Amino acid sequence: MSEPTTASAAASPATAAVSGAAAPDAATTAEAAASGGAASGGAGFTGVAGTTAEAIASGGAGSAGAGGGLPVPYRQHQLAIVAAVIAATTLAGALTRGQYGYGLLGAWCVLAVSTLGFYLVFGLSGQFAFSQAAFMAIGGYTSVAVAIHAGFLAGLGAAVVVSALVAAALALLISRTEKFAYAIATLAIGYLVTVVFRQWSAVGGQGGERLNIARPKVFGHTFATDGQLLPLLVAALAIALVIVALVERSPLRREAIAVRDNPVVATMSGVSVARRRVLLFTAGSAFAGAAGALLAHRSAAIFPETFSLQLAINLFLALLFGGMGSMWGPLVGALFVVQVPERLRFVGRYQDLVYGALLVVIIIAVPDGLIGVAGRLTEAARAHARRRGRGGATTRALDVATGGPADPPDPADSMDPADSVGPADSVGPADSVGPVGPAGPANSTDPADPADLTGPAQPSGPPPVPAPTAAARDQAPVAAALAARDVDVRFGGVRAVAGAGLEVRPGEIVGLVGPNGSGKSTLLNALTGLVPAAGGLSVGGEPVAWRSPDRVRAAGVGRTFQTPQVVDGLTCVENVMLAVADRRLCGLGSALTRRLAMLRAERARAGQARAALARVGLAALADTPADQLAYGWRRRLELARVLVAEPRVVLLDEPAAGLNEAETAWLAGLLRELRAAGVALVVVEHKLALLGEVCDRLVVLRLGEVVADGDPATVWADDRVVEAYLGRAAPVRRAGPATPGTGSAHAAS
C-alpha cells in the first residue's frame, strides 16, 4: 500500500477515535458538537455524577448556551460596555465646569489609551517592557513635526505608523531575550530616547522652543480649549477600546495568553511565540504613539522630561492597580493614577508620602488589581445565588462587567460528594467511566473491562478495527510513521542521547523505557524540536527539519509531557482550540476586518474542541478555567489538545503518572483505541504493567543509548535490560571454614 493511501485511510478512523464514535458517525458527532451540544461520548465523565447529555445540550454545564459553542469571551458584551464607558465619560464632560475638570478628564483619556496599549504588551502577552513612555515620546515628536506641514490628523497617523515601525524593529531584536533582560533592554531604550530628544536641537532640545505646536484642527474646526478638545480625546479612547475589545473576542487573545502563560504549549500547538510577541509589542507601542501625539497637541508643548522614567512607572502602576487580567483594568488604573494625587493635595508636603503608602497597601491587599475586587464580588454573588438555587440579574451583570465567565459550571456542583477527587485521585475504581445511565450489563463500571473504558457503546456502525498483529505490521509495505536515526543531544560536555534510533509504524504502540536519567524525555524533546539535536528525522517517510517545533507539529506529531502542560489562563475549550485554530485568521487584521470569516472558523473549531473534550470525559467542564482542574483532569485536557489535531504520531511522556488504577485502565483503553485507528504511539512510562498490557514493542535506553528493541517478553529477558535496571550482578563468594579468631563464617554480597 502506498504511503498517501495509508495516511488517508488512517485519517477517518483517527477522527472517529477522537470524537468517540465509529467512523460512519463522525460527521454526526462533529455536527452535534458544532451546534453547541456535547458529543455523545462526553456524557459519561468520571467523577461527575448527574450530568447527562441532555442537560449539556440544553444549556447546562459545558454547553455552548447562547454562544453556539463559542468560548466564554465571545459570549460577553465588551462592545456594549465600551459604549457605556464612552457615554459615561461624555456625560462627565458635560457636567464638568471649568478647565481644571476638563484637564483631568483629558489627562485620563490620554493615559488610558497608552495603558490599553501596555495591556496588550504586558497584560496579554506578558512582555515586561518599560518602553511605553519612550514610544509616547516618539509619537509626540513625530506628530508635532508632521502636523506643522500637513495638519493634526496627518501628524496623528504618522505618530502611529512611526511608533509601530520602530517598535517592530526593536521587538525583532529583543523578542527572544529572557524576561529580566527584556525589561532592562526596554528600560535602556526609554532612557536612550529621552537623551536623544534632549540633545537634538532640531526638535527643540530640552526646552522644546523650536517647535511650533498648535492646537488640533480637524476639518476646519480648531479645538482651542480643554473643553473643546475633550470630545476628540474621548473619540480616540473609544477607538482604542473598540480595537482591544475586538482583540479580546478573537483567537489572538487566546494565543497571546498561551504565549504569556506557557510558551511550550503555544509552540507545540502551532503558535509562533516570537511572531505573537512582536505583533502585540508593535500594536501596544502604536497605542503609545497615538497617546503621545494627543498629549503633545493637548498641552501645546513637548519636553523630553515629560516622557521620563516616572511616566513609564505611572503606566505600569496604572495597569497594576487596575488589574492586568482584564481590558477594563487600564481604565480604572489610569483613573486612579490621575485622580488620587490630585485628591491628596490637601495633605500638603506629605502628599508623596501618603500616596506612596496607599500604593503599598493596594499592592499588598489587592494583588490582582481593583478589577480583581469586582471579580471577587462577582464570585461571592454567584456563590450566594447558587446557594439559593438560582442565578440573578446582578450576578449576570457583574459577569459581563468584570469579564468573568458567563455562568461557568462549578466542578463541585456537578460532582457527587462521595466522588470528590484530589490531584492524584480524580476517579475511583467504582466510578463510572461510560455514559451516565441506568446500571446494567450495557453500562458496566468495571474498570478492568476495556469496553467500558474506550467510550460509549455505539448502537450501529461497523465493529471496532482490531489492532494489527506484529506479523501483519512486519509484512505490510508501509513507511514508518516516525523514524529517527542517530539522534545525538549534548548539554555542554554531557551527552544525554548518544546516537539513539527509534522507529514506529502506523497502528503500533512502542514503549520507551529505561532507568531515570537514561535520556527518555530528552529524546522526546529532541524529536519535537524543543532541544538542539543532531541526526535525522522523518515523519510518514518525509524528512522533517526537527529544529523547528512548529514544523514537527505540522508534520503530524503530537506530544504530552511528564507534568501536564496546560494554559491556566484559558478555559478547557480554549486550551484545546489552540491546536486547531486557522492561523490565517488569528492575526490582528482578521480580528479587526475579517470578523465574519473569523467567527465562522471559531465556531467550527469550538465544535471540534468540545467533541475532543467529550472524548476524554471533560465535556461538562469545557468552560471551566484550566487552573481549577485537578491533576487527573489536567492530564485529560492535555490529551484532548493533542488528539484534536488528529496527529499521525503521538509521543506520551509518562501519561499514567499520578493516575489511579481506574484512570490508568481508562488510559490503556484510549491507547488501544488510537492504535486501532492507525495512530502511531511512543509511550514513556514507569508503570511497566501498563506497557506490558498495551505495547507491541519496547525500546530500552541506558545512558542515552538503545540497548534493546523487541517485543516485551524478549526485552525483559535480555540481560542488558536487567543490568540497566538492576545493575551488574556481583559474584557471590561461598563461605568457607571459620578462621580461628574470626568468629562465624558469612557470605559476601
TASUL-V885972 format. One record per backbone hydrogen bond with DSSP energy under -1.0 kcal/mol. NH is the residue of the N-H (numbers start at 1). CO is the residue of the C=O. If there is no record, write none. Layout:
BEGIN
nh	co
NH	CO
NH	CO
END
This chain:
BEGIN
nh	co
6	2
7	3
8	4
9	5
10	6
11	7
14	10
15	11
16	12
17	13
18	14
19	15
20	16
21	16
25	22
26	23
29	25
30	26
31	27
32	28
33	29
34	30
35	31
36	33
37	32
42	39
43	40
48	45
56	52
57	53
58	54
59	56
60	55
63	60
64	36
67	64
68	65
70	67
74	71
75	72
81	77
82	78
83	79
84	80
85	81
86	82
87	83
88	84
89	85
90	86
91	87
92	88
93	89
94	90
95	91
102	98
103	99
104	100
105	101
106	102
107	103
108	104
109	105
110	106
111	107
112	108
113	109
114	110
115	111
116	112
117	113
118	114
119	115
120	116
121	117
122	118
124	119
125	120
126	122
127	121
129	127
135	131
136	132
137	133
138	134
139	135
140	136
141	137
142	138
143	139
144	140
145	141
146	142
147	143
148	144
149	146
150	146
151	147
155	151
156	152
157	153
158	154
159	155
160	156
161	157
162	158
163	159
164	160
165	161
166	162
167	163
168	164
169	165
170	166
171	167
172	168
173	169
174	170
175	171
177	174
182	178
183	179
184	180
185	181
186	182
187	183
188	184
189	185
190	186
191	187
192	188
193	189
194	190
195	191
196	192
197	193
198	194
199	195
200	196
203	200
204	201
205	200
208	204
211	208
213	211
218	221
221	218
223	216
224	222
229	225
230	226
233	229
234	230
235	231
236	232
237	233
238	234
239	235
240	236
241	237
242	238
243	239
244	240
245	241
246	242
247	243
248	244
249	245
250	247
255	251
256	252
257	253
258	254
259	255
260	256
261	257
262	258
266	262
267	263
268	264
269	265
270	267
271	266
276	272
277	273
278	274
279	275
280	276
281	277
282	278
283	279
284	280
285	281
286	282
287	283
288	284
289	285
290	286
291	287
292	288
293	289
294	290
295	291
296	292
297	293
298	294
299	295
300	296
301	296
306	303
307	304
308	305
312	308
313	309
314	310
315	311
316	312
317	313
318	314
319	315
320	316
321	317
322	318
323	319
329	326
332	328
333	329
334	330
335	331
336	332
337	333
338	334
339	335
340	336
343	339
344	340
345	342
347	344
348	345
350	347
351	348
354	350
355	351
356	352
357	353
358	354
359	355
360	356
361	357
362	358
363	359
364	360
365	361
366	362
369	366
370	321
371	322
374	370
375	371
376	372
377	373
378	374
379	375
380	376
381	377
382	378
383	379
384	380
385	381
386	382
387	383
388	384
389	386
390	385
396	392
397	393
398	394
399	395
400	396
401	397
402	398
404	399
407	405
413	410
414	410
419	416
420	417
425	422
431	428
443	440
449	446
452	449
453	450
473	469
474	470
475	471
476	472
478	476
481	504
482	504
483	538
484	502
485	536
487	500
488	534
489	497
491	494
494	491
496	489
497	489
498	704
500	487
502	484
504	482
508	505
510	681
511	697
512	683
513	699
518	515
523	519
524	520
525	521
526	522
527	523
528	524
529	526
530	525
534	488
536	485
538	483
539	542
540	481
542	539
544	537
546	544
548	545
552	548
553	549
554	550
555	551
556	553
557	552
558	649
560	651
570	567
572	624
573	622
575	571
576	572
577	573
578	574
579	576
580	577
585	582
586	583
591	587
592	588
593	589
594	590
598	594
599	595
600	596
601	597
602	598
603	599
604	600
605	601
606	602
607	603
608	604
609	605
610	606
611	607
612	608
613	609
614	610
615	611
616	612
617	614
618	613
621	618
622	619
624	621
626	570
628	625
629	626
634	630
635	631
636	632
637	633
638	634
639	635
640	636
641	637
642	638
643	639
644	640
646	643
648	556
649	556
650	680
651	558
652	682
654	684
657	654
659	656
664	660
665	661
666	662
667	663
668	664
669	665
670	666
671	667
672	668
673	669
674	670
675	671
676	672
677	673
678	675
679	674
680	648
681	508
682	650
683	510
684	652
688	686
691	687
692	688
693	689
694	690
695	691
696	509
697	509
698	710
699	511
700	708
701	513
702	705
704	518
705	702
707	700
708	700
710	698
715	711
716	712
718	715
722	718
723	719
724	720
725	721
726	722
727	723
742	739
END
